[in-house]
């Protein structure tokens, strides 16, 4: 092995750790003050990296917000693997997943608001609906067998949840009311599964 080949995994690991520190710093700031608190200089200071290094990883603030959204989705997926929903039907498991995500976001309302805004207003691409649709299909046990129509129905359920989250963050509804409406929507949308 050459010296370059032995250094590469270490460098990749340290770059991964640096990127993770940056994303965690941004998430921590957003959880206290929303997107406005995620000033690039403040994120760099909190993550212990130079501002230029931050910009190499994330050319814009929205790129950083998208990375935070991705990290939150990773955490939700890890939670599902550790403790899969235990309900008996696919629709019930789908609602269980969405309610787990709701409770997680309710604990961090500023972060939830920042993430929701970024999903609605960002020009930066993130496959939020694709990832959530995939997670829902996985907990339903339908990931491999779902056709396009079924995927569209699951995506519709996810869209209902996003709109419910917006109302929750605006103080127009409660988590309990969301659960009732998600159960109704899931039972109707996913009846053919």
BELUR-V352223 format. One record per backbone hydrogen bond with DSSP energy under -0.5 kcal/mol. NH is the residue of the N-H (numbers start at 1). CO is the residue of the C=O. Records with the same first field share a line. If there is no record, write none. Layout:
NH=CO + CO
This chain:
6=2
7=3
8=4
9=5
10=6
11=7
12=8
13=9
14=10
15=11
16=12
17=13
18=14
19=15
20=16
21=17
22=18
23=19
24=20
25=21
26=22
27=23
28=24
29=25
30=26
31=27
32=28 + 29
33=29
34=30
37=33 + 34
38=35
39=37
43=39
44=40
45=41
46=42
47=43
48=44 + 45
49=44
54=50
55=51
56=52
57=53
58=54
64=60
65=61
66=62
67=63
68=64
69=65
70=66
71=67
72=68
73=69
74=70
75=71
76=72
77=73
78=74
79=75
80=76
81=77
82=78
83=79
93=89
94=90
95=91
96=92
97=93
98=94
99=95
100=96
101=97
102=98
103=99
104=100
105=101
106=102
107=103
108=104 + 105
109=106
110=31
112=108
113=109
114=110
115=111
116=112
117=113
118=114
119=115
120=116
121=117
122=118
128=126
131=127
132=128
133=129
134=130
135=131
136=132
137=133
138=134
139=135
140=136
141=137 + 138
142=137
143=137
146=142
151=147
152=148
153=149
154=150
155=151
156=152
157=153
158=154
159=155
160=156
161=157
162=158
163=159
164=160
165=161
166=162
167=163
168=164
169=165
170=166
171=168
172=167
173=167
178=174
179=175
180=176
181=177
182=178
183=179
184=180
185=181
186=182
187=183
188=184
189=185
190=186
191=188
193=190
